[in-house]
Amino acid sequence: MKLTLLTANLQTKLSFLNKAITTKNQLPILLNILIETKQNSIKLSATDLEIGIEIICPANIEEEGKTTVPARLFTELISSLTDDSVTMESKDSKLSVSTKRTKSTFQTVASDEFPRLYESKGDKLAVLSGKNIKEEFSSVVFSASQESTRPALSGILLRKEDLGFLLVATDGYRLSLRHYKVTQSTSNNASFIIPARVFRELIAMKEKDEDIVMFVSKEQNQVIFEHGDTLLVGRLIEAEFPNFEKIIPSDFSVSVSFEREELLRAVKICSVFAKDSANIIKLSLTKDHIIVSSGSSSIGENTVEVDAQLKGEENDIAFNARYLLDVLGNITEKELIFDMIGPLNPGVFKIKDDESFLHLIMPIRVQA
């Protein structure tokens, strides 16, 4: 194998490709990147068996071939190069990487030891609009569990609807729900659980407003997102997602509207004192304000008033400060609505005049 390509292109591709490299896996080959020639380009692949990434990079191919190189060292070297182009040549279990002023040699491992990322892309399920995917997916992904003890909670439920998908994530203490419209979709009424990590990498992969094509392979139990010259491969979670519909209240006795950034600032201020009181922040809903407060007997207390419009009776409710910061920081809309029934019932955040999203948080019981 012998090829030449632009250094800057390779540097950009490798920064994302390394998200699929992990030192935790016991298979040494997974610490390597697979490099293959493909017409007038090279294909770079990496996987940790949970996710896989495949990237195409334009190149001038003199000799075809494929090999694998240590991911960490290869990436560190390429990121340090300053010459415009780089030449790679493999021979006798070694890969030489050279520019006008540098030459390096890597020991390689045979490419046939590297696992295939996928057998086929599977069925085309939908085309996702690239313009709003970061904002809409970010409003759901943060609610997924970071623990792996309950696999279903570490994923995002994706349920096919007439105009797109229903996305749901929960860690047992909070829940995000979003009706997401797509530009094209099949009539397949399928339902899958996709690891939240796949969505996080999808958001990171999203650099341009190009559409993203989504494929699902039931035979391989995989989902694939194709964005230009990049493929993101994820393994579907085989588990039963909790019956989330039954915990979402259908009626509320209190509803208050407010500006998101105002409440976000208030919660940030009060979270300083909340650290010494089990991270609890209290919301007191009054006629014209939401009074945000926190405190502890050993440190002190603080309150912040946020302008608001209340419908219903005045009431109080308390939440974990981190949960409030997460929801207020992961949505971008200006005006929100908070609905509740009582201090011991879940509180629900919604976007004003938009029924496509809701976020539910379980309250914390506090002494009066």
N, C-alpha and C positions, 0 to 999 in steps of 0.2 A: 504494500500500500504506500502510495506517495501522493501528497496533495499540498496545495497552498491556499490559504484563505486570509481574509482581513482579521487582524488581531482584535480590533474593537468589537466585531461581530461575535467572535468566539468568547470574549470576556463577558459580554452581555448575556449570552446563552448559558454559560457555565454558572453564573450567579443564581439563576433559578433552578437549574438542573440539580444542584447540590442539595436542594430541599428534600430530595428523595434518598439521600445518603444518610445512613445511621451507623454508629459504632456499636449499637446494642445487639444487632443481629449476629448469630453465630456462624453464618456462612461468609468466609473471607472474600469470595468473589463479589459480594454485594458492596464491598468497599471500593469497587472499581467502576469506572465508566466504560461503557461499550461504545466504540467508535467504528462506524461502518461507512463505506462509500455508497453513494446512491445517486446515479446519473451525474449531474453537475453540482453535487452537494455532498455533505456528510451528515450522517444521522448519529446523534449522541443520545445514549439511553442510560437511565439510572433507576434503581428500584430498591426498596427495603421490604418488598413483598406485601406491604400494606398499600402503598401508593407507588406509581411508576410515572416517570416523565420521559418523553421522547421529543427531541428538538431537531429540526432540520436547519442546517447552516450552509449557505452558498459557498462553493469551493471550486478550485481548478484541479480536477482529478487527472493525475498522470498515470497512476497504477491503482487498480481497484484492490480492495481487501478489507479486513476488519481485525480488530484486536481490542483488548481491554487494558486500561492503565489505572494506577491508584488515583482515586478521585481527589483526595485532599491535596496531595503533592502536585498533581497536574494542574488543579485549579489555582493553587498558590503561585506556581510558576507563570501560568498564562496571565494572571492578574497583574504580575510584576513587569510584564514586557511593555516596551514603549515603541518598538518598531511598528510600522504600518501593517506588515504582513508576516505570517509565520508559516513555515514549511514543516510538515510531519512526514516521516518515512519509517515504516516498520520492516524489520529484517532480523531473523534469527532470535526471536523472543525478546526483541528490544524495539523501542520506539524512540527515534531521535526527533527532537523538536528544536528547530533552528530559525534564527532571524539573521539580519545582516551582521549583528554584533554579538549574538549569543548562540550557544549550542548546548543542549541538555539531552540526556539519554535515560529512558525509563525501562525497567524490567517489566515485561508484560505477562499477562495470563491468557491462555487460549480462549477465544471468544465462545467456543462451544460449551464452556462451563457457565456462561451467563444465562440466566433464565429468560424466557420470552415474556415480554410484558403482556402480550395478548395474542390470541390465535386469529381473531377477527374483531372488527369494531362492533359487530352486532347490529341490532336494529336502530335505525335513526328515529329518535323519540321526539326531538324538538330542536328548534333554532332559537337560542336565547339572544335577546338584544344586548349588545355590548355597552350601550349608553348608560344604563342604570343598574347594572348587575352588582356593582360594588355596594351601592347604597342599600339596595333591597335585600341582598343576601347578608350583609353585615348586620342588619336589624334582626336577624334570626339566629345566626351561627353562635353568637356569644352565649346563648342560653343552654347550649348543649353541655353535658357533663364532661369534666376533664378526667373523670375516673373511668376505668375499664371494667369495674366489677359488674356493672349492668350494661352490656354492650349496646342495647337499644337506645339508652339515654346518651351515649357518646356519639350518636348519629343524628341526622336530620331526616325526618319523615318527608318523603316527596310523593304526593298523591296526585295523579293526573286528574285535571278538571277540564270542562268544556273549553275554556279560554286560556288554559295554562296549567299551573301547578298550585297545590296547597303545600306550603313548607311549614313544618312544625318542629320545634326543638324544645326540650325541657330537661332539667336536671333534678326534678322532683320538688324544687322550691320555687321555681319560676318557669314561665312558658312563653315562647314567642311564636306567633302565628302570622303568616303572610300569604295572601293570595297573589301569586306572581303570574303576570300575563306574558305570553311568548309570541314571537312573530310568526312561527310556524310550528305545528304539532300534529302528531298522529291522533287517531281516534281511540288509541289504546288506553283503557282506564286502569292503568297499572299503578302499583304502589310499591315503593322501595324505601329502604333505610340506607342512606349514604353517610359514611363517616364524616363528621364535622370537619376533620382535617382536610378532606378533599375540597370542601367548600372554601376553607381558609386559603388553600393553595390556589384555588380557582380565582379568588379575589386578588391574590398576589400576582397571578399570571396575567391578569387583565391590565394591559398597558394602553391599548388603543380602543377605539369604539367599534372595532370589528365584531360581527356576530360570532357566537360560539355555538357549535353544533354538538348536540348531546346524543350519545349512542348508549344502548344498554344491551348486554349479552347475558341472557338468562342461563345459557349453557355454561359460560365461564364465570357466572356470578360477578360480573364486572360492569362498571359504568365508565365511559370515556367521554371527555370533553375535548373537542378539537377547536383550537383558536389559532387560525393562520397556520404557521409552521410548527406549532407546539401541540402535543397531545398530553393530557393528564389522565392517568388510569387509576381507578380506585376499585377496591373490592367491596361489594355490597355486604351489609351486616345482616346475617340470618338470625333474626330475633323478632319477638312480637312487641310492637310499639304500644305503650300504655294508652288506655282509653281516655284521651285528653278531653274529649267533648263534655264529659260529665262534670268536670271541675270548673268549667267556664260558666260563670253566672249569666242568666238570661235577663234578669231584671235588677235594677239598681235603685236605691233610695237617695243617693247623693251623687251629684255630677258637678265637677268644677273644671273650668277652662283656664288656661294660663299659657305663657310663653315658655318654651322649653329651655332656652338659654338662661332665663331668669331663675328657674327652679334648679337648673344644673349648678349655677354659681352658688346658690344658697346651700345646696347639699354639700358642695365642696368645702364651704366654710365650716359648716356644722360637723363634717366628717373629722375635722381636727380634734374636736372634743369627744366625738363618738368612739375614738380608738380605745379610750379607757372605760367605756361603758358597753362592752359587748358589741360594739359597732352599730348601736341602735340609734336611728334617727326617727323623730316623731313629726308627723304632719298633722297640724290642726287646721281644719277647713272651716273658715269663717265666711261671712257674707261677701267681703271684698278682698280677702287675702288667704293665702296659704302660709301659715306660720311654721317655719321649719326650725326645729330645736334639737339640741343634744346636750349632754353634760354628765358629769359624775361627781359624787360627793367629795372625792379627793382632789379633783382638778378644777372644776368650775362648770359653767354652762354658757351657752350662747343661743340666740334666736335670730332668725332672719325672716323678714316679711317679703312675700312675693305677691304682686297684684294678681287677682283672680276674680272670676265671676262664678258664684255658687248657685246651683239649683238644688233645692232640698234642704234638709236640716243640717245644722253645723255638727261636725263630728271629728273624731281623732282616729289616727291609725299610725302604727310604727312598722318600720322596715329595716332590714339590713342595709347599711349605707352603701356597700359595694354594689348591691343589686340595683339601687336607685341610680348610682353613677353609671353603671353599665347600660341601662336602658336609655337614659337621657343622653349618653355620649355616643350611642350607636345608631341613633336615628337623626335625621337632618332637618326634618320639617320644623317650621317655626312655632306653630300653635298646636298644643296637645289638650287632651281631655282626660281627666282621671275620674273613674267611676268606682263607687264602693257601696256596700250594704251596711257593714258595721265593722268595728275594730278587730273582730276575730274572723272575718271573711276575707277572701282574696281581693286585692285591689287590682284594677285593670286600667292600663294606660292605652289610649287610642290617639290616632291622628285626627285632628279636627276636619270634618267634612270628607273623610276618607275611611271607608269600611274595609279596606284591604289588609289592615294590620291591627293586631292587638298584642299587648304584653301583660301577662298576669304575674303577680308576685304574692307569695304567701306572707301574711303579716306576722309580726312578733308580738306576743302577749306581754304587756308591760303593766306595772302597778300604777294605779291612778295617783 
